[in-house]
C-alpha cells in the first residue's frame, strides 16, 4: 500500500465573509418564500386531509369561486400549474361533483370549468379552517403588517404577468 503525501496549496483569499455568495441563507428572500410555501402547504394539506383533497384542489376551487367560467386550458396559466396537472385536478374534483365541465358558449369544442353546488358547499364549510391556517402562518404579524405582506406578495407574484 502506498501513501501519497498531499499538501494543501494555500489559496489567496479576500475576506469571503463579505462576499455576496456567503450571505446567510435566511437573508435570502427566495429561500424564505420557499420555506413559507412549504409550511403553508403542510398546514393546508393537514386541514384538508379528511376530505381527501390537497392544497392544489383547494386553490382551484377558490379560483373557480371568483372566475366566470374559465376555459380549462386557461387554468394552468392562471394558477401556475402544469396543464397535465390541471386535467388531473379537474378530473378529481369532477368525480367529487365539486366542479363541472361544460361546453364553452363561444366554441363548443372547448370546455369551461365551473364550480358546482357541492364545490361551493365545500368551500363554505372549509373556510374557517383555511382562515385558521392563514392565522397560524401569520401569527407573528400585526393586522396591518399582514395587509402589507399580502399586498407586497401579490405585487411580486403578479409582476411576471402571472
C-alpha positions as CSV (number, residue, x, y, z in Angstrom):
1,X,0.0,0.0,0.0
2,X,1.4,3.3,-1.0
3,X,0.6,6.5,0.6
4,X,0.6,9.8,-1.2
5,X,1.8,12.8,0.6
6,X,-0.5,15.6,-0.3
7,X,-0.3,19.1,0.9
8,X,-2.9,21.7,0.5
9,X,-1.9,24.6,-1.6
10,X,-2.8,27.8,0.1
11,X,-5.3,29.9,-1.8
12,X,-5.1,33.6,-1.6
13,X,-8.4,34.7,-0.2
14,X,-10.0,38.0,0.3
15,X,-12.4,38.4,3.2
16,X,-15.1,36.0,1.9
17,X,-17.4,36.7,4.8
18,X,-18.4,39.8,3.0
19,X,-18.8,38.2,-0.4
20,X,-22.4,38.1,-1.7
21,X,-22.5,34.3,-2.1
22,X,-21.7,33.8,1.6
23,X,-24.7,35.6,2.9
24,X,-26.8,33.8,5.5
25,X,-29.4,31.5,3.9
26,X,-32.1,33.1,5.9
27,X,-31.3,36.5,4.5
28,X,-32.4,35.2,1.0
29,X,-36.0,36.3,0.3
30,X,-36.4,33.5,-2.3
31,X,-35.5,30.8,0.3
32,X,-37.7,32.4,2.9
33,X,-40.6,32.4,0.5
34,X,-39.9,28.7,-0.4
35,X,-39.9,27.8,3.3
36,X,-43.1,29.7,3.9
37,X,-44.7,27.9,0.9
38,X,-43.7,24.5,2.3
39,X,-45.1,25.3,5.7
40,X,-48.3,26.7,4.2
41,X,-48.7,23.6,2.1
42,X,-48.1,21.3,5.1
43,X,-50.7,23.1,7.2
44,X,-53.3,23.3,4.4
45,X,-52.8,19.7,3.5
46,X,-53.2,18.6,7.1
47,X,-56.5,20.5,7.3
48,X,-57.7,19.1,4.0
49,X,-56.6,15.6,4.7
50,X,-60.0,14.3,5.9
51,X,-61.7,15.5,2.7
52,X,-59.1,13.6,0.5
53,X,-58.2,16.9,-1.2
54,X,-54.8,18.7,-1.3
55,X,-53.9,22.4,-1.4
56,X,-53.9,22.3,-5.2
57,X,-57.5,21.2,-5.3
58,X,-58.5,23.8,-2.8
59,X,-56.7,26.5,-4.8
60,X,-58.5,25.5,-8.0
61,X,-61.9,25.6,-6.2
62,X,-61.1,29.0,-4.7
63,X,-60.1,30.3,-8.1
64,X,-63.3,29.0,-9.7
65,X,-65.4,30.6,-6.9
66,X,-64.3,34.0,-8.3
67,X,-63.9,33.3,-12.0
68,X,-66.6,33.4,-14.7
69,X,-66.4,30.1,-16.4
70,X,-62.7,29.9,-17.4
71,X,-61.6,27.6,-20.1
72,X,-59.9,24.5,-18.8
73,X,-56.7,25.3,-20.8
74,X,-56.6,28.8,-19.2
75,X,-56.5,27.4,-15.7
76,X,-52.8,26.3,-15.8
77,X,-51.8,29.9,-16.7
78,X,-54.0,31.4,-14.1
79,X,-52.9,29.1,-11.3
80,X,-49.3,28.4,-12.4
81,X,-49.8,24.7,-12.7
82,X,-48.7,22.4,-15.5
83,X,-51.5,21.8,-17.9
84,X,-51.4,18.0,-17.3
85,X,-51.8,18.7,-13.6
86,X,-54.9,20.8,-14.3
87,X,-56.5,17.9,-16.1
88,X,-55.9,15.6,-13.2
89,X,-57.1,18.1,-10.6
90,X,-60.3,18.8,-12.6
91,X,-60.9,15.1,-13.0
92,X,-60.5,14.6,-9.2
93,X,-62.9,17.5,-8.5
94,X,-65.4,16.4,-11.1
95,X,-65.5,12.9,-9.6
96,X,-66.5,14.5,-6.3
97,X,-69.1,16.6,-8.1
98,X,-67.3,19.8,-6.9
99,X,-66.8,21.1,-10.5
100,X,-68.5,20.6,-13.9
101,X,-67.0,20.8,-17.3
102,X,-69.4,22.5,-19.8
103,X,-69.1,23.4,-23.5
104,X,-67.8,26.9,-23.9
105,X,-70.5,29.2,-25.3
106,X,-68.2,30.8,-27.9
107,X,-66.6,27.5,-29.0
108,X,-68.4,24.2,-28.2
109,X,-65.1,22.3,-28.8
110,X,-63.6,23.9,-25.8
111,X,-64.6,23.2,-22.2
112,X,-65.2,25.7,-19.3
113,X,-64.8,24.6,-15.7
114,X,-67.4,25.8,-13.3
115,X,-67.8,25.4,-9.6
116,X,-70.7,23.1,-8.8
117,X,-73.0,23.5,-5.8
118,X,-71.1,20.8,-3.9
119,X,-67.8,22.6,-4.5
120,X,-69.4,25.8,-3.2
121,X,-70.6,24.0,-0.1
122,X,-67.1,22.5,0.4
123,X,-65.6,26.0,0.3
124,X,-68.1,27.4,2.7
125,X,-67.6,24.5,5.1
126,X,-63.8,24.7,4.9
127,X,-63.5,28.5,5.1
128,X,-63.0,28.7,8.9
129,X,-60.2,26.0,8.8
130,X,-58.5,27.8,5.9
131,X,-58.6,31.1,7.7
132,X,-57.1,29.3,10.7
133,X,-54.1,28.1,8.6
134,X,-53.5,31.7,7.5
135,X,-53.8,33.0,11.0
136,X,-51.3,30.4,12.2
137,X,-48.8,31.2,9.4
138,X,-49.1,34.9,10.0
139,X,-49.4,34.9,13.8
140,X,-46.2,36.8,14.3
141,X,-47.6,39.8,12.4
142,X,-49.9,42.5,13.4
143,X,-53.1,43.0,11.3
144,X,-51.6,46.0,9.4
145,X,-48.4,44.0,8.7
146,X,-50.5,41.2,7.3
147,X,-52.2,43.6,4.9
148,X,-48.8,45.0,3.9
149,X,-47.3,41.5,3.4
150,X,-50.3,40.4,1.3
151,X,-50.0,43.5,-0.9
152,X,-46.3,43.0,-1.4
153,X,-46.6,39.3,-2.2
154,X,-49.4,40.0,-4.6
155,X,-47.4,42.6,-6.4
156,X,-44.3,40.3,-6.7
157,X,-46.5,37.3,-7.7
158,X,-48.2,39.2,-10.5
159,X,-45.1,41.1,-11.7
160,X,-44.3,38.5,-14.3
161,X,-47.8,38.6,-15.8
162,X,-49.0,35.7,-13.6
